[in-house]
Amino acid sequence: MGSKGSALSGVQGQSPWSSYRHLLRLPNLRALLLATCCARLAGRMFMLAIVLYALDRFHSPVLAGWVAFLTFAPGMAISPLAGAILDRVGAARAIVVDMAASATLVAALALCGLSGAMHPAVLLGLGGVFSLTGPLGAAGIRTLIPFLVPPAALDRANALDTSSFALIDMTGPALAGGLFAVAGGDATLLVIGALYATACASLLRLRHMGPSRSGRRSLLREAADGVLYVIRHRALRGLAIAYSLGQASWGMMLVVVPVFVGRLYGPGGQTDTLTGLVWTADGVAACVGSLIAGHVQSAGRERHFIGLGMLLMAFALWPVAALFGLGGLFAGMALAGFLGGFVDVGTLTLRQRVTDPAWFGRTLAVSMSLNLSGVPVGSAIGGALAAWSLPVAFVAAALAAAVAAASAYALIPGERITEPPSPAPAPDAGCPPT
């Protein structure tokens, strides 16, 4: 807890930050955002490249859906353990481990392809192993942010975090699609591996940032405590259900978009490039939406940001994206991205605001993995539906977003929550006295 106190004491006495420019004067926050952009570019490129790789090499939407599933699901399953490790070793060190492992595994995929050893089982197996360290990086970044900014600036810090992710959405898919079209899948994977390695090197300077602690309890017990914390917390529990349903629609679109474009233009470089550009339009709009959401200030109104945003996203996916050809797909995905910026800022702010700081690593890893669990499930469903009927796949994605909106209003508390619940585990688990 000592590092938390020192990190916050340096900023809590300052006046509220009125602009993003003022917030970026915090040197550690600026360094974290710059360092993680490289890792996120690699991750966003990989998400599209691995789907294009499966479609290009094995011509199977079903396999593409399962590959996308396995690059998420195993890591989500072990996220409670990852959260306990975050609280033990510190978030920055955990992020470095994730980046190094990701670089190694993506390079291994590329080398298997170049050597002729690529097989569906190899693609699925390495994709599954790749996912295992993912919660360390994803939760680690969001764990550090509240320790680097004043509480009043958390909305804007989350907007910067979300918009940087959205900026990657602008460049990542277009770069992955264009590179895939020009150089092929194996070369694209090698570039992605190099980006992960660069991110790892960049993050080494931050390896001592963030809280860490010792503990007498086993990692498995602490991981279980993190799961119980989320389950017992009304807001985090409701958020996990609602957001995961919304992410199921996004997971479906991850497979549906390249299949849709491919059926319009056939296989080849044009399809890969256009697929990347569709996701770029989504990212541009998401960046704008998240920055606007940061200025609007979601604290206390997160449920409306999430619920209304997801409801309108359902309309963006069907009928807009589904029924008006390539132009409709671009417009629908851009609208969905813009609304997703509001949803993401509301989600990040709510999750950080209601979580006890002593539990950030454990609960954020569990909560984020539960929130994103819809992506692999949606990808697997989307691959099967796209192989059968694209119109049905679009309708299913829209229905998932609509059900997510209803769940947000039904399950996330509407009142302004300001205090985290009192944790139940014993004091040696690392929680403050209640």
LUMDO-319104 format. One record per residue (C-alpha): residue in one letter; chain; x, y, z. Coordinates in steps of 0.25 Angstrom, whole numbers, plus 5000, padded with zeros to 4 digits. Layout:
REM LUMDO-319104
["A","A",[X,Y,Z]]
...
//
This chain:
REM LUMDO-319104
["M","A",[5000,5000,5000]]
["G","A",[5012,5009,5002]]
["S","A",[5014,5011,4987]]
["K","A",[5000,5014,4985]]
["G","A",[5000,5025,4995]]
["S","A",[5012,5031,4990]]
["A","A",[5007,5031,4976]]
["L","A",[4994,5038,4979]]
["S","A",[5000,5048,4989]]
["G","A",[5007,5055,4978]]
["V","A",[4995,5058,4970]]
["Q","A",[4983,5059,4980]]
["G","A",[4987,5073,4985]]
["Q","A",[4987,5079,4971]]
["S","A",[4975,5086,4965]]
["P","A",[4966,5078,4956]]
["W","A",[4971,5076,4942]]
["S","A",[4962,5084,4932]]
["S","A",[4968,5078,4919]]
["Y","A",[4975,5066,4913]]
["R","A",[4988,5075,4911]]
["H","A",[4989,5077,4926]]
["L","A",[4987,5062,4929]]
["L","A",[4998,5058,4920]]
["R","A",[5008,5067,4928]]
["L","A",[5008,5055,4938]]
["P","A",[5021,5049,4933]]
["N","A",[5018,5034,4937]]
["L","A",[5004,5034,4931]]
["R","A",[5010,5040,4918]]
["A","A",[5021,5029,4918]]
["L","A",[5011,5018,4921]]
["L","A",[5002,5023,4909]]
["L","A",[5013,5024,4899]]
["A","A",[5019,5010,4903]]
["T","A",[5006,5003,4902]]
["C","A",[5002,5008,4889]]
["C","A",[5013,4999,4882]]
["A","A",[5007,4987,4890]]
["R","A",[4993,4990,4886]]
["L","A",[4997,4992,4871]]
["A","A",[5003,4978,4871]]
["G","A",[4990,4973,4878]]
["R","A",[4980,4979,4869]]
["M","A",[4988,4975,4857]]
["F","A",[4989,4961,4862]]
["M","A",[4974,4960,4865]]
["L","A",[4971,4963,4850]]
["A","A",[4983,4956,4844]]
["I","A",[4980,4943,4851]]
["V","A",[4966,4942,4845]]
["L","A",[4971,4946,4831]]
["Y","A",[4982,4935,4833]]
["A","A",[4972,4924,4836]]
["L","A",[4963,4929,4824]]
["D","A",[4975,4930,4815]]
["R","A",[4982,4917,4818]]
["F","A",[4971,4908,4821]]
["H","A",[4958,4915,4815]]
["S","A",[4949,4912,4827]]
["P","A",[4941,4922,4834]]
["V","A",[4938,4912,4845]]
["L","A",[4953,4910,4848]]
["A","A",[4955,4925,4847]]
["G","A",[4944,4926,4858]]
["W","A",[4951,4916,4867]]
["V","A",[4965,4922,4865]]
["A","A",[4959,4935,4870]]
["F","A",[4952,4928,4881]]
["L","A",[4965,4922,4886]]
["T","A",[4973,4934,4885]]
["F","A",[4964,4940,4896]]
["A","A",[4957,4929,4904]]
["P","A",[4969,4921,4912]]
["G","A",[4975,4934,4917]]
["M","A",[4961,4938,4922]]
["A","A",[4959,4925,4929]]
["I","A",[4972,4927,4937]]
["S","A",[4970,4942,4939]]
["P","A",[4968,4941,4954]]
["L","A",[4982,4935,4956]]
["A","A",[4987,4946,4947]]
["G","A",[4981,4956,4956]]
["A","A",[4987,4950,4968]]
["I","A",[5001,4951,4961]]
["L","A",[4998,4965,4958]]
["D","A",[4996,4969,4972]]
["R","A",[5009,4961,4976]]
["V","A",[5019,4965,4966]]
["G","A",[5014,4979,4962]]
["A","A",[5006,4983,4949]]
["A","A",[5018,4988,4941]]
["R","A",[5026,4975,4943]]
["A","A",[5014,4967,4939]]
["I","A",[5012,4975,4926]]
["V","A",[5027,4973,4922]]
["V","A",[5025,4957,4924]]
["D","A",[5012,4958,4915]]
["M","A",[5020,4966,4904]]
["A","A",[5032,4956,4904]]
["A","A",[5023,4944,4903]]
["S","A",[5014,4950,4893]]
["A","A",[5026,4953,4884]]
["T","A",[5032,4939,4885]]
["L","A",[5019,4932,4882]]
["V","A",[5015,4941,4870]]
["A","A",[5029,4939,4864]]
["A","A",[5027,4924,4866]]
["L","A",[5014,4924,4858]]
["A","A",[5021,4931,4847]]
["L","A",[5033,4922,4847]]
["C","A",[5023,4910,4846]]
["G","A",[5017,4916,4834]]
["L","A",[5030,4919,4827]]
["S","A",[5036,4905,4830]]
["G","A",[5023,4898,4825]]
["A","A",[5019,4892,4838]]
["M","A",[5006,4900,4840]]
["H","A",[4994,4892,4842]]
["P","A",[4980,4895,4848]]
["A","A",[4984,4888,4861]]
["V","A",[4997,4897,4862]]
["L","A",[4990,4909,4859]]
["L","A",[4979,4906,4870]]
["G","A",[4990,4902,4880]]
["L","A",[4999,4913,4879]]
["G","A",[4987,4923,4879]]
["G","A",[4982,4917,4892]]
["V","A",[4996,4918,4898]]
["F","A",[4997,4932,4893]]
["S","A",[4985,4936,4901]]
["L","A",[4990,4931,4915]]
["T","A",[4998,4944,4918]]
["G","A",[4988,4954,4912]]
["P","A",[4981,4957,4925]]
["L","A",[4995,4962,4931]]
["G","A",[4996,4973,4921]]
["A","A",[4981,4976,4919]]
["A","A",[4979,4977,4934]]
["G","A",[4992,4983,4937]]
["I","A",[4991,4995,4929]]
["R","A",[4977,4999,4935]]
["T","A",[4982,4995,4949]]
["L","A",[4993,5006,4948]]
["I","A",[4985,5017,4943]]
["P","A",[4977,5020,4956]]
["F","A",[4991,5021,4963]]
["L","A",[4996,5032,4954]]
["V","A",[4985,5042,4953]]
["P","A",[4976,5050,4963]]
["P","A",[4962,5043,4965]]
["A","A",[4955,5055,4959]]
["A","A",[4963,5053,4946]]
["L","A",[4960,5038,4945]]
["D","A",[4949,5040,4934]]
["R","A",[4959,5048,4925]]
["A","A",[4970,5038,4928]]
["N","A",[4961,5027,4924]]
["A","A",[4957,5035,4911]]
["L","A",[4972,5036,4908]]
["D","A",[4974,5021,4910]]
["T","A",[4961,5018,4902]]
["S","A",[4965,5028,4891]]
["S","A",[4979,5022,4889]]
["F","A",[4973,5009,4888]]
["A","A",[4963,5015,4877]]
["L","A",[4975,5021,4870]]
["I","A",[4981,5007,4869]]
["D","A",[4968,5003,4864]]
["M","A",[4970,5013,4853]]
["T","A",[4984,5009,4848]]
["G","A",[4984,4994,4853]]
["P","A",[4974,4987,4844]]
["A","A",[4978,4996,4832]]
["L","A",[4993,4992,4834]]
["A","A",[4990,4978,4837]]
["G","A",[4981,4977,4824]]
["G","A",[4990,4984,4815]]
["L","A",[5002,4977,4820]]
["F","A",[4995,4963,4819]]
["A","A",[4991,4967,4805]]
["V","A",[5005,4971,4800]]
["A","A",[5014,4962,4808]]
["G","A",[5006,4950,4813]]
["G","A",[5002,4945,4826]]
["D","A",[5015,4940,4831]]
["A","A",[5022,4953,4829]]
["T","A",[5011,4960,4836]]
["L","A",[5012,4951,4848]]
["L","A",[5027,4954,4848]]
["V","A",[5024,4969,4848]]
["I","A",[5014,4967,4860]]
["G","A",[5025,4959,4868]]
["A","A",[5035,4971,4866]]
["L","A",[5025,4981,4871]]
["Y","A",[5022,4973,4883]]
["A","A",[5038,4972,4886]]
["T","A",[5039,4987,4884]]
["A","A",[5028,4989,4894]]
["C","A",[5035,4980,4904]]
["A","A",[5047,4988,4903]]
["S","A",[5040,5001,4904]]
["L","A",[5033,4996,4917]]
["L","A",[5046,4992,4924]]
["R","A",[5048,5006,4929]]
["L","A",[5034,5006,4936]]
["R","A",[5036,4992,4942]]
["H","A",[5037,4998,4956]]
["M","A",[5023,5006,4955]]
["G","A",[5011,5002,4962]]
["P","A",[5008,4995,4975]]
["S","A",[5013,4981,4979]]
["R","A",[5012,4974,4992]]
["S","A",[5016,4961,4999]]
["G","A",[5006,4951,5004]]
["R","A",[5005,4939,5013]]
["R","A",[4993,4933,5006]]
["S","A",[4995,4924,4993]]
["L","A",[4993,4930,4979]]
["L","A",[4981,4921,4977]]
["R","A",[4974,4926,4990]]
["E","A",[4976,4940,4986]]
["A","A",[4971,4937,4972]]
["A","A",[4959,4931,4978]]
["D","A",[4957,4944,4987]]
["G","A",[4957,4952,4975]]
["V","A",[4946,4944,4968]]
["L","A",[4938,4945,4981]]
["Y","A",[4940,4960,4982]]
["V","A",[4935,4962,4968]]
["I","A",[4923,4953,4970]]
["R","A",[4919,4959,4983]]
["H","A",[4920,4973,4977]]
["R","A",[4906,4977,4971]]
["A","A",[4912,4987,4961]]
["L","A",[4924,4979,4956]]
["R","A",[4915,4967,4955]]
["G","A",[4904,4974,4947]]
["L","A",[4915,4980,4938]]
["A","A",[4921,4967,4935]]
["I","A",[4908,4961,4930]]
["A","A",[4904,4974,4922]]
["Y","A",[4918,4977,4916]]
["S","A",[4921,4962,4912]]
["L","A",[4908,4962,4904]]
["G","A",[4912,4974,4897]]
["Q","A",[4925,4969,4894]]
["A","A",[4919,4956,4888]]
["S","A",[4913,4965,4877]]
["W","A",[4927,4970,4875]]
["G","A",[4933,4956,4874]]
["M","A",[4923,4952,4864]]
["M","A",[4927,4964,4855]]
["L","A",[4941,4961,4856]]
["V","A",[4938,4949,4847]]
["V","A",[4926,4954,4840]]
["V","A",[4933,4966,4834]]
["P","A",[4944,4959,4826]]
["V","A",[4934,4948,4822]]
["F","A",[4924,4959,4817]]
["V","A",[4935,4967,4809]]
["G","A",[4940,4954,4804]]
["R","A",[4927,4950,4798]]
["L","A",[4926,4964,4791]]
["Y","A",[4940,4964,4785]]
["G","A",[4945,4950,4786]]
["P","A",[4958,4945,4792]]
["G","A",[4970,4954,4790]]
["G","A",[4978,4966,4794]]
["Q","A",[4966,4976,4792]]
["T","A",[4957,4968,4802]]
["D","A",[4968,4968,4812]]
["T","A",[4971,4983,4810]]
["L","A",[4956,4987,4810]]
["T","A",[4954,4979,4823]]
["G","A",[4965,4986,4830]]
["L","A",[4959,5000,4825]]
["V","A",[4945,4996,4831]]
["W","A",[4952,4994,4845]]
["T","A",[4960,5007,4843]]
["A","A",[4946,5014,4841]]
["D","A",[4942,5007,4854]]
["G","A",[4954,5012,4861]]
["V","A",[4954,5026,4856]]
["A","A",[4939,5028,4861]]
["A","A",[4943,5021,4875]]
["C","A",[4954,5031,4877]]
["V","A",[4945,5042,4875]]
["G","A",[4934,5036,4884]]
["S","A",[4943,5033,4895]]
["L","A",[4949,5047,4895]]
["I","A",[4935,5053,4896]]
["A","A",[4931,5044,4907]]
["G","A",[4943,5048,4915]]
["H","A",[4939,5063,4914]]
["V","A",[4924,5059,4917]]
["Q","A",[4928,5052,4931]]
["S","A",[4922,5039,4933]]
["A","A",[4924,5038,4948]]
["G","A",[4910,5034,4954]]
["R","A",[4904,5032,4941]]
["E","A",[4912,5021,4935]]
["R","A",[4899,5012,4934]]
["H","A",[4893,5021,4924]]
["F","A",[4907,5022,4916]]
["I","A",[4907,5007,4915]]
["G","A",[4892,5004,4913]]
["L","A",[4888,5014,4903]]
["G","A",[4901,5013,4896]]
["M","A",[4899,4998,4894]]
["L","A",[4885,5000,4890]]
["L","A",[4888,5009,4879]]
["M","A",[4900,5000,4875]]
["A","A",[4889,4989,4872]]
["F","A",[4883,4998,4862]]
["A","A",[4897,5001,4856]]
["L","A",[4899,4986,4853]]
["W","A",[4885,4984,4848]]
["P","A",[4880,4989,4839]]
["V","A",[4891,4999,4836]]
["A","A",[4903,4990,4834]]
["A","A",[4895,4978,4829]]
["L","A",[4886,4983,4818]]
["F","A",[4893,4994,4810]]
["G","A",[4905,4988,4804]]
["L","A",[4920,4992,4806]]
["G","A",[4915,5007,4809]]
["G","A",[4906,5002,4820]]
["L","A",[4916,4993,4826]]
["F","A",[4926,5005,4827]]
["A","A",[4915,5014,4833]]
["G","A",[4910,5004,4842]]
["M","A",[4923,5000,4848]]
["A","A",[4927,5015,4849]]
["L","A",[4914,5018,4857]]
["A","A",[4917,5005,4866]]
["G","A",[4931,5010,4869]]
["F","A",[4926,5024,4872]]
["L","A",[4916,5018,4882]]
["G","A",[4926,5008,4887]]
["G","A",[4935,5020,4892]]
["F","A",[4924,5024,4902]]
["V","A",[4922,5010,4906]]
["D","A",[4937,5008,4909]]
["V","A",[4939,5021,4917]]
["G","A",[4927,5018,4925]]
["T","A",[4931,5004,4928]]
["L","A",[4946,5007,4931]]
["T","A",[4941,5019,4941]]
["L","A",[4931,5010,4948]]
["R","A",[4940,4998,4950]]
["Q","A",[4952,5007,4955]]
["R","A",[4943,5016,4964]]
["V","A",[4936,5005,4971]]
["T","A",[4948,4995,4974]]
["D","A",[4956,4996,4986]]
["P","A",[4970,5000,4982]]
["A","A",[4977,4989,4990]]
["W","A",[4969,4979,4981]]
["F","A",[4972,4986,4967]]
["G","A",[4980,4975,4962]]
["R","A",[4972,4963,4966]]
["T","A",[4958,4969,4963]]
["L","A",[4962,4977,4950]]
["A","A",[4968,4964,4944]]
["V","A",[4955,4956,4948]]
["S","A",[4945,4967,4944]]
["M","A",[4952,4970,4931]]
["S","A",[4953,4956,4927]]
["L","A",[4938,4954,4930]]
["N","A",[4935,4967,4923]]
["L","A",[4942,4962,4910]]
["S","A",[4938,4947,4911]]
["G","A",[4927,4950,4900]]
["V","A",[4938,4953,4890]]
["P","A",[4943,4938,4888]]
["V","A",[4929,4933,4890]]
["G","A",[4924,4943,4880]]
["S","A",[4935,4939,4870]]
["A","A",[4932,4924,4871]]
["I","A",[4917,4927,4868]]
["G","A",[4920,4937,4858]]
["G","A",[4929,4928,4850]]
["A","A",[4918,4917,4850]]
["L","A",[4907,4927,4846]]
["A","A",[4915,4933,4835]]
["A","A",[4917,4920,4829]]
["W","A",[4902,4917,4829]]
["S","A",[4896,4931,4827]]
["L","A",[4902,4945,4827]]
["P","A",[4888,4952,4830]]
["V","A",[4886,4943,4842]]
["A","A",[4900,4946,4847]]
["F","A",[4897,4961,4846]]
["V","A",[4884,4960,4853]]
["A","A",[4890,4951,4864]]
["A","A",[4901,4962,4867]]
["A","A",[4890,4973,4868]]
["L","A",[4882,4964,4877]]
["A","A",[4894,4962,4886]]
["A","A",[4896,4977,4887]]
["A","A",[4881,4980,4890]]
["V","A",[4881,4969,4901]]
["A","A",[4893,4975,4907]]
["A","A",[4886,4989,4907]]
["A","A",[4875,4983,4915]]
["S","A",[4884,4976,4924]]
["A","A",[4892,4989,4927]]
["Y","A",[4879,4996,4932]]
["A","A",[4874,4983,4940]]
["L","A",[4887,4979,4947]]
["I","A",[4896,4991,4949]]
["P","A",[4892,5000,4960]]
["G","A",[4886,5014,4956]]
["E","A",[4890,5021,4969]]
["R","A",[4903,5028,4970]]
["I","A",[4913,5018,4976]]
["T","A",[4925,5024,4983]]
["E","A",[4930,5013,4993]]
["P","A",[4935,4999,4990]]
["P","A",[4929,4988,4998]]
["S","A",[4936,4983,5010]]
["P","A",[4944,4971,5005]]
["A","A",[4941,4958,5012]]
["P","A",[4955,4950,5012]]
["A","A",[4965,4950,5024]]
["P","A",[4974,4962,5026]]
["D","A",[4986,4955,5021]]
["A","A",[4980,4954,5007]]
["G","A",[4984,4968,5005]]
["C","A",[4971,4976,5008]]
["P","A",[4970,4988,5017]]
["P","A",[4963,4987,5030]]
["T","A",[4948,4988,5029]]
//
